[in-house]
Amino acid sequence: MSEKQQAILMALNAIPHGHVTSYGEVARRAGLPGYARMVCRVLRELPDRGSTPWWRVVRADGRFGMDEDSASGREQRLRLREEGVLVRNDRVNGPWW
């Protein structure tokens, strides 16, 4: 795993319970501004999807990056609701990290 990927994983693991953030913000906090697409790649390739809070990452406008009909999309929405994140009209309203 590259240093950039490790930095992204560290930023992902720092997202607090009950908060959401954007792909770009994860990249910025990892010291990699402009690497939002790399964040997407790292999330897609996660070896352990149970412990790294991938579900807390959404688009900057609050929309979900995954289709509501996909298994991952359903899981993301469910996990966020369980953490108390308000999901309305297929968008999250925060709290933002």
N, C-alpha and C positions, 0 to 999 in steps of 0.2 A: 504494500500500500504506500502511495506517495505521501510526502509531507503535506501537500495540499489536501489530499483526501483525509488525512488524519486531522488536520486543522478543521475541516468541515465537520467531521464526526464529533470533535470536541465542542464545537459551537452548537450542533444539534442536541447533544446531551446536556447542554446548559439551559435549554428552553424550559422555563418553569412549568410545572403542572398547572393546567387550566389556562394557559396562554397560547397564542398562536403567533407566528411570524411568517415573513415572506422568504422566498428562495434568495432574493437579493440581500435581505438583511442577514441571513445565515452566512452568505458569502462575505459580507462586510465585516461581521463579527469574527469571522475566521481569518481576517486580514487579507481577503481576496476580493475587493470590490470589483464588480463587473463579471464575476464568475458564477452567476445564478444558474446557468446551464450545467455547470459542473456539479452544483448542488443537486440538481435533478438527477444527473447520472449516478452520483454517489447514493442517493436515496433509492434509485432503481436497483442498484447492485448490493444493497445491504445484506450482509451475511446473516445477521440476527435481527429480524424485523420485530422481535418482541421487546427488546430492551432499548433500542435507539428510538426516540419519540418522533418518528417520521410523520406521524399523523398530525403533528402540530405545525406543519409547514403548508402554507397555502399561497395563492397568488397575492401580489401586492394590493389588489383591489378587493381582497377578501373572498374571491371565488376559489373553488376547489380546482386542483389541477387534474383530478381524476373523475371520470364519469360516475355518476350516481349509480349506474347499473352494474358497474364492475365490483368484484369482490373487495378489492382494495378501497374503492370509493365508499362502499357501504361501511367497511370497517373504520375508515377514517372519520366519517360522520358520527358513527356510534361512539367511538372512543372520545371524540371531542365533546359530545353531549354528556357522556359519563363524567367528564372532567368539569362540567358546568359551563362550557363555552356555548354561547347562544348561536344557533344556526337557524337562519331565517332566509327563505327564498334562495336556498342553495349558496348562501354566503355566510361567512362568520363576521361577527361584529367586534370580536376581541374578547378579552383584553389582549392587547398587542404587547410583544416583548421587544 
